[in-house]
């Protein structure tokens, strides 16, 4: 409950009664006759699942947390409600103590685990934000045989890899807060590199990733857009934003809405799409100027992947959108992409990622 208190701040005294009622109603909604729960002081609720493994318990708990956050957000008109939770499996031997009840033993164990996880999460977050490195992947145009766009990405070891390790310990809220900080770090360092390149007489466009889920939260979106307002206007024509991690089933109208919010700060918005595609025809004549896909996450083998690429490229062409392809790591993949008429591609078959931006240059495959 401490996270909820911190989220609503000075409004807690007025909200407390409703908040505890919302929490208990949300818990009861998802528990079965095999389960039980108990409130321990003002800070913690203990839920005991009698017939669920840890993965099932985690899924149920996540559903409860989502329900609590939604209902309290509706109550307070605040979309940034945070709820802390921990799930652990306890052996029966751990509970056979004469000095405490079962609920006390569970609460004690969960509190210890929660405190340890919070400390580890905070340490990982500090480590990631202090050490994360930004790198640039040259993107090649088969039509012009020129590299003029660089995709911005986190270094695998200091950024993306460390983030995966943190994810195993962190609550979803803590992870999203770190992802937001990293997106801010990426745009900040990218603008600095772009400034250095332009000062030296060079020119290049940057494809800057933005986590779609962060921008669906109004508070996070406002903070990110406020950061973008600090970008010098002449530099914005060198920027493309790429919306990624879009949940399956997201309406295209929602994607267009988010793209529209970013439009004033870049020369175009690119939307990452799944292999199954989306109704990209709806993107025509909107703030969205391109779609992207990642070969690294396409599960199909080469012939099938080629068909997927051809279909996506054709859809992009029909809708007058550019098609960006990531993860082209072999010559075979690059040949498939060329035949599919992909507009821009990156990957190890094109060029290795680099710490520095380069001005536009010509390149052709061997």
Secondary structure, DSSP 8 states (H G I E B T S, - for coil): -HHHHHHHGGGHHHHHHHHHHHHHHHHHHH--TT-EEEEETTTEEEEE-SS--HHHHHHHHHHHHHHHHHHHHHHHT-S------------HHHH--SSS-HHHHHHHHHHHHHHHHHHHHHHHHHHHHHH--EEEEEEEETTTTEEEEEEEEE-IIIIIIHHHHHHTTS-HHHHHHHHHHHHHHHHHHHHHHHHHHHHTT---EEEEEEEHHHHTSHHHHHHHHHHHTTS-GGGGGGEEEEEE---TT--HHHHHHHHHHHGGGSSEEEEE--TT---GGGGTTSSEEEEEEEGGG--S-HHHHHHHHHHHHHHHHHTT-EEEEE---SHHHHHHHHHTT-SEE-STTT---BSS----EE----
